[in-house]
Amino acid sequence: MHLFPFQLVNVFAESHFGGNPLAVFTDAEGLDDAAMQAIARQFNLSETVFLFPSSKAAARLRIFTPSYEMPFAGHPTLGSAAVLHRLGRAGDDFVLQTEAGPIPLTQRDGVFTLQANAATARPSGLGLADTAAMLGLAEADIVAAPEWLDTGTEQLLVRIASREAVLAARPDPQLFMQRATLQPGRSVAYLWHEGDNVATVRLFFEQHGAVIEDPGTGSACANLGGWCALNGRHPLAWRIEQGHAIDRLNVLQLSVDAAGRVRVGGRVIFVASGVFELPDS
């Protein structure tokens, strides 16, 4: 029997039962890709992260959803940072290695912040009417044609005309899988509206034919910052609120400095720890 320690944390949490849950395997040496995917499916969280030694960073991260591996995701990166910091394996300024490249991180007064990669953008080809139908909204609720943004994980960003419309969205699964798809099994859209430096956001993704809502999405927040940087909307400091519609509040801190550098941060609350038992093969 092989034993693998893990910790459970809530990322972007303002209360003990808020935020986005994450399992962090603190010493994943000995696990192959199939085992990591199976463990992620067992936990059935948005993501499960596995930490490996790195000669270039405090740790190397492998991030898995229940269905596939991701090159980068925000809440696993920040959750891993908090776990490493608590274990004394990272200081207040450090780097984590992801499949999308190195990610600089800081810890200040209990807030962990990552600096995202520079963004790229491309048109989606979707019109306002098609986007509205996909999301169960009126055409007037869509501000502009959606775009694909990528600071490490590519996602479809949809700017919405009001907070109320963001919260009212009810995606049509069939249309969602037709119009928000990067590749088979990978459909994702991030809805956002900002007013008075507070953005209300929701992220939807497809899993096994159903459209699921994520409680808190750091990679999408980074992509939103990337959109702002590419469109000259900086410097800025926004409070990002996610999870209202599923009664699981997440609060993210998004900043874009005068040079267009994007940073995403939040608080992490530790809730449990344990050991995963894996039988000998």
N, C-alpha and C positions, 0 to 999 in steps of 0.2 A: 504494500500500500504506500502510495506517495502522498505527502501532505503539502498543501500549498496555502499559506496564510493570505487572508484578504481582509480589507476593511470596507465598511459601508459608510458613505458620506452623502450628504445632501448639498449640492452645489447651487449657488445663487440663492441661498436660503436666508430669510430674515427671521424664521422661527424654526423650532425643532422639526416640525412636520411639513415644512415648506421646501422649496427648491426642487432640484432634479436629482433623483437618487442615482448613485454610481457605486459599482463594486470595483475596488482597486486591488489587484493581486500584486503584492509587494515584492515577490521573488518568483518570477515565472520561468526561470531557467528549467529546462526539462519538458516544457509544454510545446508541442508542435502546433501547426496551424489548425489541424482538425480538432485537437483537444481544446484549443482556445475558442474555436467557433462553437463547439458543443457546450462548453461552460457558459458562454454568453447566451446561448439558447436556453440553458437551464435557469439562469438568473432572470432572463426575459425582461431586462431593463433596457432603456434606450441605448445605452452602451455599457460595456464592461471593458476595463483597461488592464493590460498586463505590462509590468515593469521589468526591464532587462538592464543589465549593466551597459554602460557606454563609456568609451574613452574620450568622447567629445562633449559630454553633457552629464548632468546629475543622474539621468536615466534615459533609456530608450523606451518609447511607448509603442505598444500595439493595441489598437482600438477596434473592438468588434461590436456590432449590433447583433441581435439574434439571427440575422440573415447574411451579413457580409462584413468584411473589414473596411474601415474608413481610414484614409490617409491622415486626416486631421479632424478633430472635433473639439469644441471649446470647453464643454463642461468636463470631459475626461481629462483634458490637459490641466485645467485649474484644480480639479479634484485630486489628481496625481501630485500636483505641486504642493497642495496642503498636506497630503499624507507624507510625502518625503520630508517636508519641513518639520512636521511633528516628530518624525522618526530621527531627526538630526542628520538626514542625508542630503539636505539642501539648506542654504542660508537664506538671506533676504533678497539676493540678486543671483539668478542662476539661469541655466538653459536646459530645456528638455528637447530630446530628439524625437521627432515624429516622422512618419513616412512622407510627409509633405515638407520636411526640412526642420532645421532648428528653430525653436520658439523661445525667445527671451521672456523671463518672468520676474516679477518682483512681489514681495510681501511687505505691506505697510499697514500697521494697525489692524491686522486680521483680514485685510482685503488682499486677495491674490489677483494679479493682473498680468495678462499676456499681451505681447506685441505681435500683431498679426502680420502675415506676409502682405506684400503689395497686391492690390486687387487687379484682376482682369475682368472684362465685361464683354458680353456679346448679346445681340438681339435674340429674342425668343421666337419671333415670327407670329406671335399671338396678337390678335386685335382686342379691343376693349370688350366687344360683345362676347367673343369666345371665352375670354378670361372671366367675365362676369357669370356666364352660364356655368363654367367649371366650378366656380366658388359659391353658387347659389345666391348671387347678389345682382343688383341692378347695374346696368352699364354705367350710370352716373356715379356709382360708387368706386369706379376704377379711374385713378388719376391719369395714368399713362400706360403705354404698352409695357408688359413685364420684360425684365432682362435677366439673363443668367450672369451671376456674379461668382467670383472664385478667389478666395484668399487662402485656400487650402482644401476646401470642400465646396464644389459647385452647387449652387442652389438658385431656384427661380425666385426673384424678388418682385413683389407686387405692391405698389404704392396705393393705399386706399384713402378715400376722401374724408373719412371720419372714424373716430374711435368706435362709435356705435356700429358702423358697417364692419369693422374688423371683428368685433365680437359677434356679429350676426352671421358671419360666413358659415355655410354648411356645404362643403365640397360634394360634388356628385362623383362617386367613385369611378364610374366608367369614363366620364369626361376627364377626370383628374389623371387617370392612367394613360389617356390619350395625349393630353396637352402639357403635362408637367413632368414628362419622363425624359431622363437623361439616357437611360438604357433599360432593358427589361428588368423589372424588379427594383428599380431605383427611380421613384417619382417623388418630388419634393417641391414645396412652395412655401414662401415666407411672406406673410402679409404684414404691412406696417403702416402706421399713421403716427405723426409726431405733431405735438402742439405744446408750446411753452416749455420746450426742452424735456418733455416726457413723451416717450414713444410707447404706444400699445401695439404689441406684436403677437402673432400666432404662427407656428410652423406645423404644417401638415406633411405627412409622408405615407407612402403606401407600404403595407406589409401583408403579404399573403392575400392580396385581393381586397384588403380593407384599408380605409384611410384613417390613420392614427394621428393624434395630436401630441406633440412633444411638450413637456412642461417648461423647459428652459434650454435655449440653444445658443451656445457661445459662438459656434462657427457662423451661424446666420447673422448674429449680432456683428461679428467681424465683417461679414459681407455687406451689411448695411453701412458700417463705417467706411468700407471700401467704396461703396456707391457714393457716399458723401464726399470722399476724397476725390474721386474721379470727376464729380460734378461741381467742385469748387465750394462745397458747403463745409468749410472749416476755417478757423478752429471751432470746435464745438465740444460740449460735455452734456450728454443726455442720460437720463434715467430711463432704462428699458424695462417695461413691465410685461411679463408673459405668464400664462397659466391661469388668468382670471376665469376663462370659460370652462376650465376643468377643476376649479377650486383648488389650485396648487400654485400659489403665487411664487414667482421667481422675479428677482430684482437684479438686473445687470447694469454695470456702469460702462458706458461707451464714451470714449474720447477720441477725437481726431485733432492732432496738433497742426500748427501753421505749415509744417512741412508735409502734411498728409499722412503721417504715421498713425495707424489705428491701434487702439488699445481697448481691451475688454477685460472687465474685472467683476469680482463678486465675493461674497462671503461663503465659507464652507463650514458645515456643521457635521461633526462626527456622531454617528448613531449606533454603530455596532462593529464588531470584529469577529473573525472566526477562522476556521481551517477547512479547506475543501479537500475531501478524500478522493483520490483517484486510484483505482485498482491497478495492479501490475498488468501490463499488456501480455 
